[in-house]
Amino acid sequence: MRWRSHIPLGLAIAFIVVAPALFGSFTITLMNYIGIYAFAALGLVLLTGVGGLTSFGQAAFVGIGAYATAWYTAVQGGSPWIGLLLALLFTGLVATVLGAATLRLGGHFLPLSTIAWGIAIFFLFGNIDAIGRYSGLSGIPAISIGPISLGGNIAMYCFIWGLLGIVMLLCRNLLDSRKGRAIRSLRGGIAMVESLEIDFFRMRLAIFVLAGLLAGLSGWLYAHMQRYVSPAPFDLRPGIELLLMALVGGAGHIAGAVVGAAIITLLKNVLQDVLPVFTRYSAQLEIVVFGVLFIVLLQKARAGIVPMISRYLPLPRLTLPEEAHPLARRARPTVSGRPVLTIQGATKRFGALAAVNDVSFEVKSGEVLGLIGPNGAGKTTLLNLITGTARPNAGQILFLDDDMTRLPPRHIAAKGVSRTFQHVKLRPNMTLLDNVLLGTYSRTRSGFLAGAIRLDRDEEKSAQFEALQQLKRVGLGEKAGELAGNLPLGQQRLLEVARALAADPVVVILDEPAAGLRRLEKQILSDLLRTLRNEGMTIVLVEHDMEFVMNLVDRIVVMDFGAKLAEGLPAEIRADARVQEAYLGGVA
Amino acid sequence: MTPEIALLLAQDGISTGAIYVLVALGIVLVFLVTRVIFVPFGDVVGYSALTLAALQLRQMPGTVWLVLTLAALATVMEVYGLARRGQTHRVPKALLLYAVLPTIPAALIWLAAGRDLPMWVGIALTLAIIMPISPLLYRIAFRPLADASVLVLLIIAVAVHFAMSGLALLYFGPEGFRSEPIMRVLFELGPVTVSGQSILIVASSAIFSFLLFLFFERTLTGKALRATAVNRVGARLVGIFPSTTGATAFLLASALAAICGILIGPVTTLYYDSGFLIGLKAFVGAIIGGLVSYPAAAVGAIFVGLLESYAAFWDSALKEVFVFGALIPILIWQSFVLGNGIEEEIEEEEREGAA
């Protein structure tokens, strides 16, 4: 059955291999353009479909790559290979500056600035004497590999599509690696990402620069195939066409770049034949057609074409490691009973409302601490203060002896504090295994390059093994290959617990993990938490199910209206008149 | 640069800036209420200026066809949607709103075109025909995706811009237009001569900004718009329909765009795609206010006007590069100022393509 999922890919490769024998020069040139656009569209697939960002200035990056090599080879008489380095250097540099300026801001600032910058670069290209102003640069040499010149149509065809195949393979590998998973997790919010020790900003920057580099590569190929560059193809309009390619093809899929590039390029070709029949402004009408197509696409079929096809193919089966070298574990406090978390006078105000008001308590090593209180008592806000998602107005929070009051969430996670969320934060379009693998991010080291060229396989195997163990622990081992979004809510909570455990935490903070669980699932969870305590894990548990809490925890802290109401053993809390009043509104 | 030139450039910059102020306010308004970054705003400005110019040249402006096409599309979408939900009793009202109302100014222009019209009639007709454009665009392009992310809405907005500017070329051709000045007087202010048109622009900008302020502060509709901007779900809970506030926001934006076009038409020669650049420069101004603050957007817009004016003196070919290039330091500065406060905004759950 498995080979069936490879049929479309096999057919596509076969077609590309035999195409030079079947088609004439015109079609081959067209396919060369498709390949070149596919590089730039691939960048947008990674950026938009995978990373959840968008750029309208991708064509401008193609332009920087093209102009860099054009200037160096045609004006300076240098080698196209050095031109390639320059193309990548310049696109990488510009992307870094632009990304650094905008990526800390809301998601729409980057695309907005790419509109402005796409226009600015067009005027800039058109006004610099050294690169020929609006008339552009000609006389760009062909690329040659040793003695073989790539001046001919077919030679260029082989080079472009061969290179595209390699680059797509590398991108596929990357997405399936540690860094790739982090990139795929960007979409859907910062809170979960940072709680896993992933640097949200730097990961976004990395994906933007990567998209820029792919555009630079595209520009390099473009300049040496066309042998001439001018500002027009790098304006805003080609930028939006590239984005259309990525979205038509299917912005979440690497293959979408090629499919989209092919469809849009062919469509353009047809329009250029048909539209002049109706109007002398056919180029403008073309963009009207594209604009309308874009709107219809986003309204009716936002996922693009590739997912429509791949839906009918069997999912590739997951091969899971039977055993692997275990991942290194974290050093943890040896003395049981030593305070791991110390909260001193923590206060958080939202305007006049003190959501957390001067709360102090300790969480001791190896204990399960229950944090309870009526709705709105400030429990989740307190957890947010501990995990760094919110900053306290006053007070101090210590981990062992380190002050971590003002640390960002990912630094707190790095100390060994893992958490789950009251409103489940998973990546519904990733598998259960991938979601839990995100938890191992902090315990693994492989970088982008290692992921792309598969030097990470040993570590990846260990991480997968670890993730699978954690999935089994929460009772979801059988479903490792399913999409997280297909789980019922209760099991999604268990999945979050598995992800938190995969980080090998010292303290794990669980925000209502039993809400929505069925009886049997609750039993599994409560057994698991007991096992974890016996292994020396420290657990902070926020939960409304009193039976669950009372049977499990060592001590309880009760909050009400933002303040600590009581602290003690479960039996003491049960007998406490103030607690009864807070919960029941007065003792009958 | 002599002080006289500096003053002249400042005057020029302020009057262009005043136009950008109105555009920037419209952009911020639409963004806050609907989360749509209305990139085609500038195109609507362009349509307005070209419509007035065409009327003055005794031609039939293509805007008529645009409005009729949009109205037809919107009517079909609305009636089809109502029929599918079985709410046929609401069809007459939909027909009135989406078919009849936009057709009235189109019919008037169709009757009036080709005649010598007094200035005010031309202006009134232009206002009337431009007003329905943005609400119709909202109905057709944005409302079906009202719950999509800001990013998807932005991509739609850019697509709408391209469609609009392509159509503008079809309707108006590649030639440039300049409409007749509304005020021809010149004032001597010390060493500089100030045209009546500049004063009109600055005064109108101030007046309409103030009216917008009054609208938000004093009227129930204005307050509903503000409520939607602050909290969409909360507004819905107290009975404010997001689609109604959305349409109102777009209507206001259209009015602002029409006014901008009427004001700027006599100042520079405008082509079918000039509006977009005007809109984009106003965007730079609005971004200075983080796209969320009206006063900061206004200040930013004036700043952009001045920057453009001085940059044009220094190197007129590169003035666009300066204005758009200025965005980068502005954004870096904002990253430092707002960097930490923006995190919640990034929190956008998207579940598209989960099928």
Interface residues (C-beta under 8 A of the other chain):
Chain A: G52 L53 T54 F56 V97 L98 A100 A101 T102 R104 L105 G106 G107 H108 F109 P111 L112 S113 I115 A116 W117 I119 A120 F123 L124 G126 N127 R187 G188 G189 I190 A191 F200 R237 I240 L243 L247 G252 T279 Y281 Q284 L285 E286 I287 V288 F290 G291 V292 F294 I295 L298 Q299 R302 A303 G304 P307 R311 P428 N429 L483 G485
Chain B: I37 V39 I140 A141 P144 L145 A148 S149 V150 L151 V152 L154 I155 I156 V158 A159 V160 H161 F162 A163 M164 S165 G166 L167 L169 L170 P174 L277 L280 F283 V284 I287 L291 A317 L318 E320 V321 F324 G325 L327 I328 P329 L331 I332 Q334 S335 L338 G339 I342 E343 E345 I346 E347 E348 E349 E350 R351 E352 G353 A354 A355
